[in-house]
Amino acid sequence: MSRRLTFKVKTPTDIKRTLSRVMNMVANDEMDTKTANTIILGCNAILSSIRTDEQQQKIIELEKILNTIRPL
């Protein structure tokens, strides 16, 4: 039985480290490419979600600033 892998993917920096780790594991024949592709796909989805959340937070902050300058 192969060992269980865990990756931190809560921040863009975590995702960058995970992708680097996966790339090295594939290069060293420690992981097959199908597994690596699945992990990469998941990382991309999580990164997209993080970016969307950050953009939404910036929009909320800008709306608050705008409302203090020009109330509805």
C-alpha positions, 0 to 999 in steps of 0.5 A: 500500500502506498503512503497517504499524501496530504497537501496544504492548499489554503493560500496561493503560496500553499498551492505553489508549494504543492504544485512544486512538490507534485512536479518533483514527485513526478520527475522522481517517479514517485507519482504517476502523471494521472495522479499529478494531473488530478492534483493539478486540476484541483489546485487550479480550481481552488486557486480560482476560488481563492481569487474569486473570494479576494475579488469579491472582498475588494468589491465589498470594500470599494462599495463601502468606500463609495457609500461613505463618499456618496450615500445611496 
